[in-house]
Amino acid sequence: MTESAETVAAWCREHAITEVECLMPDLAGIARGKILPTEKFLRGLKDDAHKMPESIFIQTVTGDFPSTDIIDIKDFDVLLRPDPTTIRPVPWYDEPTAQIICDCAYRDGTPVDMYSRQVLRNVLKLYEEMGLTAVVAPELEFYLVKTNIDPDYPLETPTGRSGRPETGRQAFGIDAVNEFDPIFEDVYDYCAAQRLDIDTLNHESGAAQFEINFQHGDPLDLADQVFLFKRTVRQTAMRHGVYATFMAKPMQNEPGSAMHVHQSVLDASGQNIFSDKDGNATEVFHHFVGGMQRYIPAAMPLFAPNVNSYRRFTYYEAPLNIHWGVDNRTCGLRVPESAPDARRVENRIIAADVNPYAGIAGSLACGYLGMKEKIEPTPAAMGSTYELPRGLPVHLYDAMELMEACEPLKAILGPRFIKAAAAVKRAEYDTYQRVISSWEREHLLLNV
């Protein structure tokens, strides 16, 4: 047994673990994998015996598979290689259970290039080759809603401790958060047990809409944390008789939910390269912003991955463009007021329904291309940008065409990953297009 496997085995013994969940995010960010008795899991580590079919990387959110030649018709197994740094308890189970996130490799040991966690690793390696380290801090929004077992029925706001649902805007309302204290007390306890380094919790603009901020740190570790946090919140909410949803636009008259990502870059000495010794913004900072402006439209399927994602941009507070500005929340790219060593770029375009690995990888890839190609940004926006040209695709189908045609982004994220993502998203879009909505039945059935 390798040293890392011994470490995992010792951890399982220390925590009296009886079962282990081997997890991996699919393209949609859904947790896939296997649940094994602990002893069988540990034996599998010795023999490299944990496997999954390659088709898991092109499974749609509906559970279907697109027609594509990207994988062999035989659907060979790939190896699941648990990452020992990610082992954590599953705190909401009564039985002592562990969860561990896996890397994926082919039989010859080559990493699976369609796997979003590997795509993020590849982007971070490009930064390392430049002697740089990327740092991110996600801010994730979500709603609590009444349980909904009929998908044709609109979502409703749940009742809290007062017994009454919210009807007005309660942005940053303390008492509005306290309405759901029992849920959030469990969320904080579960996150602490899993080493999920969440920071602040606040009420957002929507009814029963909340935001959790994560501490800044390593992008791969933060993507792991967001992946596990989503699952934690959903499981916790269900234990309290409500649903938690990370849909980008779950309710018609409420604002959408985003995953804003703050990004900065450090040199080998740990200094923020976005500021010079006098505290001024550097040329490389402007190139990073310029790269995001140029390539974000092509990366939109990674930032707004579902048909519902684009409904979020119909609400007036959502970013509609790729302008940037200092402390300007009307911009898709916001630079918060900060000390020079904390200068960063906030990508406000990413939706909450994103696969966090793909979303963070795509955002850092755009900035990387800006630094490599020395792309100059537009002048900083001084006022509202809501009336300025949109600059972003308005539908998933348009976004996919931009992504497939963008050779620089394809070279960084990998042609097979882009091809797989496009095939999956096109299949999902085609399935959606076959659905007849209640609006069509209401307004067209007897009128046209």
Summary of the structure (lengths in Angstrom):
residues: 448
radius of gyration: 22.0
end to end distance: 70.1
largest distance: 70.7
contacts: 1474
relative contact order: 0.13
helix: 39%
strand: 20%
